[in-house]
Amino acid sequence: MDKFTTITGIAAPMPLVNIDTDMIIPKQFLKTIKRSGLGVNLFDEMRYDDNGNEIADFVLNKPAYREAQILVAGDNFGCGSSREHAPWALLDFGIRCVIAPSFADIFFNNCFKNGILPIALPQEQVDILMKDAEKGENARITVDLEAQTVTTSDGQSFGFDVDAFKKHCLLNGLDDIGLTMEKAAAIDSFEAKAAADRPWV
């Protein structure tokens, strides 16, 4: 998993509430167990028409937001089913941070496990960031995980809370496998001792 320290990037405004995981990645794309390749189908039903053509006025199809790394959204982002494909699709598109007033719990935790930083901020601060994001590609928002701040293109800064353990994992690029591998020496020692103590097992 890639480390998350600081990003300064384009933020895409998506002022919708209750964006559920089926909107993020529809059920027909859940057949794969690969984390790559889902970005093209991110928000598929809002992004493409019935013939597979891009819908020009959807935010991520606009030239200014095709390289967005941050998504500013409405309340209760990631609700619905617990599919981990949702953060996979966001990450594969290039989204590393989602900012919203609130998140569904399972989606929120799945983000951290996949290298995405979900930030919950008060509605009035999200509104300011939404307006800043609407300025387009010249308005870059900075997210600093170490300092726990989000800064608008004109320098207005907001602090955010994050669990210390989740912060450690993101800063060091540690998913569940990475955390286990940090204990590789202790695991090897235990297995060697167990094999010596009980060679018949």
Secondary structure, 3 states (H helix, E strand, C coil): CCCCCEEEEEEEEECCCCCEHHHHCCHHHCCCCCCCCCHHHCCHHHHECCCCCECCCCHHHCHHHCCCCEEEECCCECECCCCCHHHHHHHHHCCCEEEECCECHHHHHHHHHCCCEEEECCHHHHHHHHHHHCCCCCCEEEEECCCCEEECCCCCEEECCCCHHHHHHHHHCCCHHHHHHCCHHHHHHHHHHHHHHCCCC
